[in-house]
Amino acid sequence: MQGRSLAPGAIIDINNDGKLEYILSTQQGNLLALDNDGEVIFDHQFDNRTINVTPAFGDVHGSSKNLEMVVTGGESGFTYCFSTSAIKDAISHWPTYRGNIQNTGSWFGLTKSNILRMVPVNLAWDKALAGEDIVFSIYNPNPSDEFFNANATCIRPDGSKQKSISKVIGKMGQLQMSVNFDIPGSYAFTWSLTDQKDRVLVKGEKEITIMPLSNERKLIEYAISELTIASQKVESILPLSAKALENQRLILELNAKILAIGSNQKSSANISMAKLVKDAKRALELSSIIEGATAFGQSTSLIAFEGTKWDSRNVGKQLPAMIENPLILSHDVVPGEHQPISLKLFNITNQTLQVKVEIGETEKNIKVTPLYSVLTLSSLGKNSWDALPEMDESGVISIPSLSTREVWMDVNIGEVKTGHHNITIHLYALNGAGVIDAPNNPHAVPAPETKVELTLNVLPFNMAPSGDFRLCTWSPSSGPVIEDLLAHGNNVFIIPQGRLTYKNDEFMDVDFTEIGDIIDQFEETDVFLLSYGLPAIKGEFGT
C-alpha cells in the first residue's frame, strides 16, 4: 500500500469474477483496486494527493456496455473518467461517496457475491418506455453443459398476462420481455430460474405503477432541450452542425405534436411513440457527438469509425462511440490474403456531403480497392446494405445529413516482408464546412479532410493456395454422398465433437469411439476433419 487514505473506497465487482473488489485513493496519489485476497489488480498514479477521494461507479458514457469509474483528482482540480469491465448490473455494495446518490452512508452488511442470480435491469416506473423490452440479466458463477429455464410473467392492470421464457446456457445470459404499458395502473412482475427438473433456484417479484406515455413525454422533452442547448453551444464553431441539430429539434417537436393530436387507437399510438422514443434517444446521442466534434476544429464535417462489423441491416443509423481524427486501425494479415476492412462515415452537417475516398501510397505488392455498400431489399422486404460494388474512378460517395454510409477496403496482400506496413486513407468532404459557404471562391478553400491510418501487421506465414482445401458445408458427415464428394475433390469434412472424459473434475481424454464409424469411412484418404461446435469443457473460458 502507498500511503494512507481518509475517505472510504468503493466496493463493487469491477472485473465480473463474481467477487467484490475494493477501490480506493491514497495520500500519495495512487488509485488502487484490491481483490478478495488484498492483491493490487489496478494501480494508477496521479500527479498530486488524492487523500479524500472516493471513486464513483455509474453509466457515464451512455452507449457503452459497462460502467465507468469517475474520480476527482484530489488537489489537481480535475475530474477523471476511467472505463471498466464492470457490467451495468454488477454486484456493488458501496459504488460511490456515502454509498449511494442519496448519501445515506448506510451499509446493511456484506452479502455473498458469487451466487446465481437473475436481476431486472430496467424494471422501474421511471424507466419503462414504449417499444423497449424489460430486460433480466442472468449470472451463473458455475457454468456447465446443463441449461436453466428463465421465466418472467407480468400481470397487467386489466388482469391480462404476458409471459417470456428462455433457456440459459453458460455464465451470462439475458431474458427479454415485451410488455405493452398502455393501461394506467399497477403491473405485477414475477421471475424465476429453474433447473431441468423444474426446481426453482432463483425467484423475485416487483410491482410498478405506470401512467402510460408519461416517461416517453419526459424523454422527448429532454431530447428537445438537449438539441437546443447543443445547437447553441456549437454554432460558433460548427454552424452547419448547429443547423442540423436545429432541424432535428423541429422534426422531433412536430412529430410529438402530431402524435398528441393523432389516432385514438392505443396500439397505433404505442407503435408511433416507440419510434419517437428511438428518435429521442438518437437525438441525445447526436447532441453529444457533435458537441465532441467541436474539439477538432471548424472544418470538421465527417467522422470515420469502425462501428459494428458484418451488420448489414442498420448501417445508415450507426453512430460513432468516440471521435478520432485520424482514426487508427490495425489488422493482422498474411501474404496471399484479401483482408476486408469496413469504415463507417458519419456526416455531422446539415447537407448531403460528397466525400472523395483516396488511398495513399502503398507498397508494390499491397493493393487497396475501395468498395461501397448499396441499400437493397432483403428477401423479407427489409433494408440491407449487402451489395459491394467497386467505387468508380471519381471515388466519390454521397452521405445524407446526420447519416452514416459504409465503405470497404479490399486489401490484397501479396509477397511482402513480415512486419508492419502503413497505409493512409484520405477522406475529403468536397462540399464540407467552410467550402460552399466560403465568402469568395469555394474552389480556393481546401476540402475538410478526415484521415484513417491503417497498419497491416504481416505475420510470418503464407495462405494456402486457392483450391488446396475444398469443403461442402451442407454435406452430412456420413452416407453415400461422401464417396461422391471425395470423387469431386473435396478434402475437408465436418464431424461431430468427441466426448470429453473427466475423473474427479480433472480432464482425462477425448473419446472419439462414438464417431468411429464416421472416421472409418475416410480410411486411406488424405482429408481434414473439422469438429464443429463448442466441446463441453468444464471451467471458465480463458483458463
C-alpha positions as CSV (number, residue, x, y, z in Angstrom):
1,M,0.0,0.0,0.0
2,Q,1.2,3.5,-0.8
3,G,0.2,6.0,1.9
4,R,-2.9,6.4,3.9
5,S,-6.5,7.2,2.9
6,L,-9.0,9.4,4.8
7,A,-12.0,8.5,2.5
8,P,-13.9,5.3,2.2
9,G,-13.3,3.3,-1.0
10,A,-15.9,1.8,-3.4
11,I,-17.0,-1.9,-3.1
12,I,-18.0,-3.4,-6.4
13,D,-17.4,-6.4,-8.7
14,I,-15.2,-4.4,-11.1
15,N,-13.9,-7.4,-13.2
16,N,-17.0,-9.6,-13.4
17,D,-15.5,-12.5,-11.5
18,G,-18.4,-12.8,-9.1
19,K,-16.3,-11.4,-6.2
20,L,-16.2,-7.9,-4.8
21,E,-13.2,-5.6,-5.1
22,Y,-12.2,-2.6,-3.1
23,I,-11.2,0.6,-4.9
24,L,-9.6,3.5,-3.0
25,S,-7.4,6.5,-3.3
26,T,-4.3,7.2,-1.2
27,Q,-2.5,10.3,0.1
28,Q,0.4,9.7,-2.3
29,G,-2.0,9.9,-5.4
30,N,-2.5,6.2,-6.0
31,L,-5.8,4.9,-7.3
32,L,-5.9,1.2,-6.3
33,A,-8.1,-1.8,-6.8
34,L,-7.7,-4.7,-4.4
35,D,-9.1,-8.2,-4.9
36,N,-10.5,-10.5,-2.3
37,D,-7.0,-11.6,-1.3
38,G,-5.8,-8.0,-0.9
39,E,-3.7,-8.1,-4.0
40,V,-3.4,-5.0,-6.1
41,I,-5.1,-5.6,-9.5
42,F,-5.1,-1.9,-10.7
43,D,-2.8,1.0,-9.8
44,H,-3.0,4.4,-11.3
45,Q,-0.6,7.2,-10.2
46,F,-1.9,10.8,-10.1
47,D,0.5,13.8,-10.1
48,N,-1.0,15.0,-6.8
49,R,-2.5,13.9,-3.5
50,T,-5.9,12.2,-3.6
51,I,-6.3,11.6,0.1
52,N,-10.0,12.4,0.5
53,V,-11.4,10.9,-2.7
54,T,-14.0,8.1,-3.1
55,P,-14.3,6.6,-6.6
56,A,-17.9,6.6,-8.1
57,F,-19.2,4.0,-10.5
58,G,-22.1,4.6,-12.9
59,D,-23.2,4.8,-16.5
60,V,-21.4,7.9,-17.7
61,H,-20.9,7.2,-21.4
62,G,-24.5,6.1,-22.1
63,S,-23.8,3.9,-25.1
64,S,-21.1,1.7,-23.6
65,K,-21.9,-1.7,-22.3
66,N,-20.0,-1.3,-19.0
67,L,-19.9,1.0,-16.1
68,E,-17.4,3.9,-15.9
69,M,-15.4,5.0,-12.8
70,V,-15.2,8.7,-12.1
71,V,-12.6,10.1,-9.7
72,T,-11.9,13.7,-8.7
73,G,-8.2,14.2,-9.0
74,G,-7.8,15.4,-5.4
75,E,-5.8,18.6,-5.3
76,S,-5.5,18.8,-9.1
77,G,-8.9,20.3,-9.6
78,F,-9.7,17.8,-12.4
79,T,-12.2,15.0,-12.7
80,Y,-11.1,11.8,-14.4
81,C,-13.2,9.1,-16.0
82,F,-12.0,5.5,-16.4
83,S,-13.6,2.7,-18.5
84,T,-14.1,-0.5,-16.5
85,S,-15.0,-4.1,-17.1
86,A,-17.9,-3.9,-14.6
87,I,-21.2,-4.8,-16.2
88,K,-24.1,-2.4,-15.7
89,D,-25.8,-4.7,-13.2
90,A,-22.6,-5.6,-11.4
91,I,-22.8,-6.5,-7.7
92,S,-22.0,-3.5,-5.7
93,H,-22.2,-2.6,-2.0
94,W,-20.7,0.9,-2.0
95,P,-20.4,2.3,-5.5
96,T,-20.0,6.0,-4.6
97,Y,-19.4,8.5,-1.9
98,R,-21.5,7.7,1.2
99,G,-22.8,4.6,-0.5
100,N,-25.4,6.0,-2.9
101,I,-26.7,9.1,-4.6
102,Q,-28.8,9.9,-1.6
103,N,-25.6,10.0,0.5
104,T,-27.3,7.8,3.3
105,G,-24.0,6.3,4.4
106,S,-25.9,3.1,5.2
107,W,-24.5,-0.3,4.6
108,F,-26.5,-3.4,5.5
109,G,-23.8,-6.0,5.6
110,L,-21.8,-8.0,3.1
111,T,-23.8,-10.5,1.1
112,K,-22.3,-13.3,-0.8
113,S,-21.5,-12.1,-4.3
114,N,-20.6,-15.3,-6.1
115,I,-24.2,-16.6,-6.4
116,L,-26.6,-17.5,-9.1
117,R,-28.8,-14.5,-9.8
118,M,-31.5,-13.1,-12.2
119,V,-31.8,-9.3,-11.9
120,P,-34.2,-7.0,-13.7
121,V,-32.1,-4.2,-15.4
122,N,-34.8,-1.6,-16.3
123,L,-37.8,-2.7,-14.3
124,A,-38.8,0.7,-12.7
125,W,-41.7,3.1,-13.1
126,D,-39.4,5.8,-14.5
127,K,-37.5,3.5,-17.0
128,A,-40.4,1.8,-18.7
129,L,-40.6,3.1,-22.3
130,A,-42.8,2.2,-25.3
131,G,-41.0,-0.2,-27.7
132,E,-38.4,-1.3,-25.2
133,D,-38.3,-4.7,-23.6
134,I,-37.9,-5.3,-19.9
135,V,-34.5,-7.0,-19.6
136,F,-33.4,-9.5,-16.9
137,S,-29.7,-10.1,-16.6
138,I,-28.7,-13.7,-15.5
139,Y,-25.4,-14.6,-13.9
140,N,-24.3,-18.2,-13.3
141,P,-21.0,-18.4,-11.3
142,N,-20.6,-22.2,-12.0
143,P,-21.5,-22.8,-15.7
144,S,-21.7,-26.3,-17.1
145,D,-23.2,-28.0,-20.1
146,E,-26.6,-28.0,-18.3
147,F,-29.1,-25.2,-19.0
148,F,-31.5,-23.2,-16.8
149,N,-35.0,-22.1,-17.7
150,A,-35.6,-18.3,-17.3
151,N,-39.2,-17.3,-16.8
152,A,-40.8,-13.9,-16.4
153,T,-44.5,-13.1,-16.1
154,C,-46.4,-9.7,-16.0
155,I,-50.0,-9.3,-14.8
156,R,-51.3,-6.1,-16.3
157,P,-53.9,-3.8,-14.6
158,D,-56.7,-5.3,-16.7
159,G,-55.8,-8.8,-15.4
160,S,-54.3,-10.0,-18.7
161,K,-51.0,-11.8,-18.5
162,Q,-47.8,-11.6,-20.6
163,K,-45.0,-14.2,-20.3
164,S,-41.5,-14.7,-21.6
165,I,-39.4,-17.9,-21.4
166,S,-35.8,-18.7,-22.5
167,K,-33.1,-21.3,-22.0
168,V,-29.9,-20.0,-20.4
169,I,-26.5,-21.8,-21.0
170,G,-23.1,-20.6,-19.8
171,K,-22.1,-17.9,-17.3
172,M,-24.0,-14.9,-18.6
173,G,-27.5,-14.7,-20.1
174,Q,-30.4,-12.4,-20.7
175,L,-34.2,-12.7,-20.8
176,Q,-36.1,-10.0,-22.8
177,M,-39.8,-9.5,-22.1
178,S,-42.0,-7.4,-24.3
179,V,-44.6,-5.5,-22.2
180,N,-47.2,-3.1,-23.6
181,F,-47.6,-0.3,-20.9
182,D,-50.8,1.1,-22.5
183,I,-53.1,0.9,-19.4
184,P,-52.7,3.1,-16.3
185,G,-52.3,1.2,-13.1
186,S,-50.2,-1.5,-11.4
187,Y,-48.1,-4.0,-13.3
188,A,-47.0,-7.1,-11.2
189,F,-43.9,-8.9,-12.3
190,T,-42.6,-12.3,-11.1
191,W,-39.5,-14.0,-12.4
192,S,-37.5,-17.2,-11.7
193,L,-34.7,-19.5,-12.8
194,T,-35.4,-23.2,-12.7
195,D,-33.2,-26.3,-13.5
196,Q,-34.1,-29.1,-15.8
197,K,-36.1,-30.8,-13.0
198,D,-38.2,-27.7,-12.6
199,R,-36.7,-26.8,-9.2
200,V,-36.8,-23.1,-8.5
201,L,-33.2,-21.8,-8.0
202,V,-33.8,-18.0,-8.0
203,K,-37.0,-16.0,-7.9
204,G,-38.2,-12.5,-7.5
205,E,-41.1,-10.2,-7.8
206,K,-41.8,-6.5,-8.2
207,E,-44.8,-4.2,-8.8
208,I,-44.6,-0.9,-10.6
209,T,-47.3,1.7,-11.3
210,I,-47.3,3.2,-14.7
211,M,-49.0,6.2,-16.2
212,P,-48.9,5.4,-20.0
213,L,-46.6,7.6,-22.1
214,S,-45.5,9.9,-19.2
215,N,-41.9,8.6,-19.3
216,E,-41.9,8.9,-23.1
217,R,-43.0,12.6,-23.0
218,K,-40.4,13.4,-20.4
219,L,-37.7,11.8,-22.6
220,I,-38.8,13.7,-25.7
221,E,-38.9,17.0,-23.8
222,Y,-35.4,16.3,-22.5
223,A,-34.1,15.4,-26.0
224,I,-35.6,18.6,-27.5
225,S,-34.0,20.7,-24.7
226,E,-30.6,19.0,-25.3
227,L,-30.8,19.6,-29.0
228,T,-31.4,23.3,-28.4
229,I,-28.5,23.6,-25.9
230,A,-26.1,21.6,-28.1
231,S,-27.1,23.7,-31.2
232,Q,-26.3,26.9,-29.3
233,K,-23.0,25.6,-28.0
234,V,-21.6,24.5,-31.4
235,E,-23.0,27.3,-33.6
236,S,-19.8,29.5,-33.5
237,I,-17.5,26.6,-34.4
238,L,-19.7,24.2,-36.4
239,P,-22.6,26.3,-37.9
240,L,-23.6,23.6,-40.3
241,S,-23.9,21.1,-37.5
242,A,-25.8,23.6,-35.4
243,K,-28.4,23.8,-38.2
244,A,-28.5,20.0,-38.4
245,L,-29.3,19.8,-34.7
246,E,-31.9,22.5,-35.0
247,N,-33.6,20.6,-37.9
248,Q,-33.7,17.5,-35.6
249,R,-35.3,19.5,-32.9
250,L,-38.0,20.8,-35.2
251,I,-38.8,17.3,-36.6
252,L,-39.0,15.9,-33.1
253,E,-41.3,18.6,-31.9
254,L,-43.5,18.3,-34.9
255,N,-43.8,14.5,-34.6
256,A,-44.6,14.8,-30.9
257,K,-47.4,17.3,-31.7
258,I,-48.8,15.1,-34.5
259,L,-48.8,12.1,-32.1
260,A,-50.5,14.1,-29.4
261,I,-53.3,15.1,-31.8
262,G,-53.4,11.8,-33.7
263,S,-55.0,8.4,-33.5
264,N,-57.3,7.3,-30.7
265,Q,-56.3,3.7,-31.3
266,K,-53.9,2.6,-28.5
267,S,-51.9,0.1,-30.5
268,S,-51.0,2.5,-33.3
269,A,-50.3,5.3,-30.8
270,N,-47.9,3.0,-28.9
271,I,-46.1,2.0,-32.1
272,S,-45.7,5.6,-33.1
273,M,-44.5,6.5,-29.6
274,A,-42.0,3.7,-29.7
275,K,-40.5,5.2,-32.9
276,L,-40.5,8.6,-31.3
277,V,-38.6,7.2,-28.3
278,K,-35.9,5.8,-30.6
279,D,-35.7,9.2,-32.3
280,A,-35.4,11.0,-29.0
281,K,-32.6,8.7,-27.8
282,R,-30.8,9.1,-31.1
283,A,-31.1,12.9,-30.8
284,L,-29.4,12.7,-27.4
285,E,-26.5,10.8,-29.0
286,L,-26.3,13.2,-31.9
287,S,-26.1,16.2,-29.5
288,S,-23.2,14.6,-27.6
289,I,-21.3,13.5,-30.7
290,I,-21.5,17.0,-32.3
291,E,-20.5,18.7,-29.1
292,G,-17.5,16.5,-29.0
293,A,-16.7,17.2,-32.7
294,T,-16.0,20.9,-31.9
295,A,-12.7,19.8,-30.4
296,F,-11.4,19.0,-33.9
297,G,-12.0,22.5,-35.4
298,Q,-14.2,24.5,-37.7
299,S,-13.7,22.4,-40.8
300,T,-15.0,19.1,-39.1
301,S,-17.6,17.6,-41.4
302,L,-17.1,13.9,-41.3
303,I,-16.3,11.3,-38.6
304,A,-14.8,8.0,-39.6
305,F,-15.3,5.0,-37.2
306,E,-15.3,1.2,-37.3
307,G,-18.8,0.6,-35.9
308,T,-20.5,-2.8,-35.8
309,K,-18.9,-5.1,-38.4
310,W,-20.9,-7.5,-40.5
311,D,-24.3,-6.0,-39.6
312,S,-25.8,-5.0,-43.0
313,R,-29.2,-4.0,-41.6
314,N,-28.6,-0.7,-39.8
315,V,-25.6,0.8,-41.5
316,G,-27.3,4.2,-42.1
317,K,-28.2,4.6,-38.4
318,Q,-24.9,3.6,-36.8
319,L,-23.2,6.3,-34.7
320,P,-19.6,6.7,-33.6
321,A,-18.8,5.7,-30.0
322,M,-15.9,8.1,-30.0
323,I,-14.4,10.8,-32.3
324,E,-10.9,10.4,-33.7
325,N,-9.0,12.1,-36.5
326,P,-7.0,10.3,-37.6
327,L,-8.8,7.1,-36.9
328,I,-6.1,4.5,-36.0
329,L,-6.7,0.9,-37.2
330,S,-4.5,-2.2,-37.0
331,H,-5.1,-5.6,-38.6
332,D,-3.1,-8.9,-38.6
333,V,-2.8,-10.3,-42.1
334,V,-0.8,-12.9,-44.1
335,P,0.6,-12.8,-47.6
336,G,-1.9,-14.0,-50.2
337,E,-4.9,-12.8,-48.2
338,H,-7.7,-10.4,-49.1
339,Q,-8.4,-8.5,-45.9
340,P,-11.8,-6.8,-45.8
341,I,-11.8,-3.6,-43.7
342,S,-15.0,-1.7,-43.0
343,L,-15.2,2.0,-42.5
344,K,-18.3,3.9,-41.4
345,L,-18.5,7.5,-42.4
346,F,-20.9,9.8,-40.4
347,N,-21.9,13.2,-41.8
348,I,-22.3,15.8,-39.0
349,T,-23.5,18.7,-41.3
350,N,-27.0,19.7,-42.4
351,Q,-26.4,18.9,-46.0
352,T,-25.6,15.8,-48.1
353,L,-21.9,15.5,-48.3
354,Q,-19.9,14.5,-51.4
355,V,-17.0,12.5,-49.9
356,K,-14.0,11.6,-52.0
357,V,-12.0,8.5,-51.0
358,E,-8.3,8.5,-51.8
359,I,-5.8,5.7,-50.9
360,G,-2.3,7.0,-50.1
361,E,0.9,5.4,-51.3
362,T,1.2,1.6,-50.8
363,E,4.0,-0.8,-51.2
364,K,4.4,-2.7,-54.5
365,N,2.6,-5.9,-53.6
366,I,-0.2,-4.4,-51.5
367,K,-3.2,-3.3,-53.4
368,V,-6.2,-1.5,-51.8
369,T,-9.5,-1.4,-53.7
370,P,-12.3,0.7,-52.2
371,L,-15.9,-0.6,-52.4
372,Y,-19.1,0.9,-51.0
373,S,-22.3,-0.5,-49.6
374,V,-25.6,-0.1,-51.5
375,L,-29.0,-0.1,-50.0
376,T,-31.1,-3.1,-51.2
377,L,-34.1,-5.0,-50.1
378,S,-33.7,-8.4,-48.5
379,S,-35.9,-11.4,-49.2
380,L,-38.0,-10.4,-46.2
381,G,-38.5,-6.9,-47.6
382,K,-36.2,-5.3,-45.1
383,N,-33.4,-2.8,-45.8
384,S,-30.0,-4.3,-46.3
385,W,-26.6,-3.0,-47.2
386,D,-25.2,-6.2,-48.7
387,A,-24.1,-5.1,-52.2
388,L,-20.5,-4.1,-52.5
389,P,-19.6,-2.7,-56.0
390,E,-16.2,-1.1,-56.6
391,M,-16.1,2.7,-56.4
392,D,-15.8,4.4,-59.8
393,E,-12.8,6.4,-60.8
394,S,-14.2,9.5,-59.1
395,G,-14.0,7.8,-55.8
396,V,-17.0,9.9,-54.5
397,I,-19.9,8.8,-52.4
398,S,-22.9,10.8,-51.1
399,I,-23.7,10.8,-47.4
400,P,-27.0,12.4,-46.2
401,S,-27.2,14.8,-43.2
402,L,-26.7,13.1,-39.8
403,S,-26.4,9.7,-41.5
404,T,-23.8,7.0,-41.9
405,R,-22.5,5.3,-45.0
406,E,-20.1,2.4,-45.3
407,V,-17.1,1.9,-47.5
408,W,-14.9,-1.3,-47.5
409,M,-11.3,-1.6,-48.3
410,D,-10.4,-4.8,-50.0
411,V,-6.7,-5.1,-49.1
412,N,-4.9,-7.6,-51.3
413,I,-1.6,-8.6,-49.6
414,G,1.0,-10.1,-52.0
415,E,4.5,-11.1,-51.2
416,V,5.7,-8.6,-48.7
417,K,8.1,-8.6,-45.7
418,T,6.9,-9.7,-42.3
419,G,6.2,-6.8,-40.0
420,H,4.3,-3.5,-40.0
421,H,3.1,-1.8,-43.2
422,N,1.3,1.6,-43.0
423,I,-1.4,2.9,-45.4
424,T,-3.2,6.3,-45.1
425,I,-6.8,6.6,-46.4
426,H,-7.8,10.2,-47.1
427,L,-11.5,11.2,-46.9
428,Y,-12.3,14.6,-48.4
429,A,-15.7,16.3,-47.7
430,L,-15.8,18.2,-51.1
431,N,-18.7,20.4,-50.0
432,G,-18.0,20.3,-46.3
433,A,-17.8,23.0,-43.7
434,G,-16.2,26.2,-45.0
435,V,-16.2,25.2,-48.6
436,I,-19.7,26.0,-50.1
437,D,-20.2,28.8,-47.5
438,A,-16.8,30.4,-48.3
439,P,-17.0,34.2,-48.7
440,N,-15.3,34.2,-52.1
441,N,-14.4,31.3,-54.5
442,P,-15.3,27.9,-52.9
443,H,-12.6,26.3,-55.0
444,A,-9.9,28.3,-53.1
445,V,-10.9,26.6,-49.8
446,P,-9.4,23.1,-49.2
447,A,-11.9,20.3,-48.6
448,P,-12.1,19.2,-45.0
449,E,-10.1,16.0,-44.6
450,T,-10.6,13.0,-42.3
451,K,-7.8,10.5,-42.2
452,V,-7.6,6.8,-41.4
453,E,-4.2,5.5,-40.5
454,L,-4.1,1.7,-41.2
455,T,-1.4,-0.6,-40.0
456,L,-1.1,-4.0,-41.5
457,N,0.8,-6.5,-39.3
458,V,2.1,-9.1,-41.7
459,L,2.5,-12.4,-39.9
460,P,5.4,-14.8,-40.8
461,F,3.4,-17.5,-42.7
462,N,1.5,-17.8,-46.0
463,M,-2.0,-18.6,-47.0
464,A,-2.6,-22.0,-48.6
465,P,-3.0,-21.7,-52.3
466,S,-6.6,-21.3,-53.7
467,G,-8.1,-24.7,-54.3
468,D,-6.0,-26.7,-51.9
469,F,-8.9,-27.0,-49.5
470,R,-12.4,-27.9,-50.7
471,L,-15.4,-28.1,-48.3
472,C,-19.1,-28.6,-48.8
473,T,-20.7,-27.1,-45.7
474,W,-24.1,-28.6,-46.4
475,S,-22.8,-32.2,-46.6
476,P,-23.8,-34.8,-43.9
477,S,-20.9,-36.4,-42.1
478,S,-21.7,-39.9,-43.4
479,G,-23.6,-41.8,-46.0
480,P,-23.3,-42.4,-49.8
481,V,-22.8,-38.7,-50.5
482,I,-19.2,-38.9,-49.0
483,E,-17.9,-41.1,-51.8
484,D,-19.3,-38.7,-54.4
485,L,-17.7,-35.7,-52.7
486,L,-14.3,-37.4,-52.5
487,A,-14.6,-38.2,-56.2
488,H,-15.1,-34.5,-56.9
489,G,-12.0,-33.4,-54.9
490,N,-13.5,-32.5,-51.5
491,N,-10.8,-32.9,-48.8
492,V,-12.4,-31.2,-45.8
493,F,-15.3,-32.7,-43.9
494,I,-17.2,-31.7,-40.8
495,I,-17.7,-34.2,-38.0
496,P,-19.3,-34.0,-34.5
497,Q,-17.4,-33.4,-31.3
498,G,-15.7,-36.1,-29.4
499,R,-16.8,-36.8,-25.8
500,L,-14.6,-35.3,-23.1
501,T,-14.0,-37.6,-20.2
502,Y,-13.2,-36.4,-16.6
503,K,-12.2,-38.1,-13.4
504,N,-12.9,-36.1,-10.2
505,D,-13.3,-33.0,-12.4
506,E,-9.9,-33.5,-13.9
507,F,-9.7,-33.7,-17.7
508,M,-8.6,-37.1,-18.8
509,D,-9.1,-37.6,-22.6
510,V,-11.3,-37.1,-25.6
511,D,-13.3,-40.2,-26.6
512,F,-14.0,-40.5,-30.3
513,T,-15.4,-44.0,-30.2
514,E,-18.9,-42.8,-30.8
515,I,-17.9,-41.3,-34.1
516,G,-15.6,-44.1,-35.1
517,D,-17.8,-45.2,-38.0
518,I,-17.7,-41.7,-39.4
519,I,-13.9,-41.6,-39.3
520,D,-13.5,-45.1,-40.7
521,Q,-15.2,-44.1,-44.0
522,F,-12.2,-41.8,-44.7
523,E,-9.6,-44.6,-44.3
524,E,-6.8,-44.4,-46.9
525,T,-7.8,-40.9,-48.0
526,D,-5.9,-37.7,-47.4
527,V,-8.6,-35.4,-45.8
528,F,-9.0,-32.9,-43.0
529,L,-11.8,-33.5,-40.4
530,L,-13.2,-30.4,-38.6
531,S,-15.2,-30.9,-35.5
532,Y,-17.9,-28.3,-35.0
533,G,-19.5,-26.7,-32.0
534,L,-18.2,-25.9,-28.5
535,P,-17.0,-29.0,-26.6
536,A,-18.5,-29.5,-23.1
537,I,-15.3,-28.4,-21.3
538,K,-15.6,-27.8,-17.6
539,G,-14.4,-24.5,-16.2
540,E,-14.3,-20.9,-17.5
541,F,-13.2,-19.6,-20.8
542,G,-9.6,-18.4,-20.8
543,T,-8.5,-20.9,-18.1
